[in-house]
């Protein structure tokens, strides 16, 4: 059964304190791994798609990496405005369904 | 450009009433998904529409839930005889359907449903 597990559930960082969020997955034939950011009262906002092991993508202070078993979202020198819930989702081969993790709630303190 | 639009943004209703939630996807997106998000839970898949194909209703939790998509665009999710456990945020997402690679989903801001 396809499954996504995110850790930690919650993370508090001081401004400028870099860290990483983890997304572990099991899926038959990965078609894509997706990272989203969700602010309170809002829908998830698309950040990245990763397709194959070894792939990396960057956007401002965020960098996403992918291996055959997990993905990391690295946050470099975070700012308070990076505070949000970060969601990971996978799509397996032969299906249009996306399996979401429960997210990591990130709080960056000024 | 216009994103996915959902209405109402909030809905409070009494137990036993019917509710209708609306989703207007991004123009040109042929795939449309409905999810339910409860506090502390991941997104729960409800139903999937793709073009003119029969929808995948496998995620609907009971026969009180139904959805339709008219003209391949706007979708409505209907919950009949609402129960307190139906209280949640209902999210709609749309995407292009790529033939060789996946396209990301784009979400609306959801409808927060509260059943009294």
Interface residues (C-beta under 8 A of the other chain):
Chain A: X4 X31 X32 X34 X36 X41 X42 X43 X44 X45 X46 X49 X51 X87 X89 X91 X96 X97 X98 X100 X101 X102 X103
Chain B: X4 X6 X31 X33 X35 X40 X41 X42 X43 X45 X48 X50 X56 X91 X93 X97 X101 X102 X104 X105 X106 X107 X108 X109 X110 X112
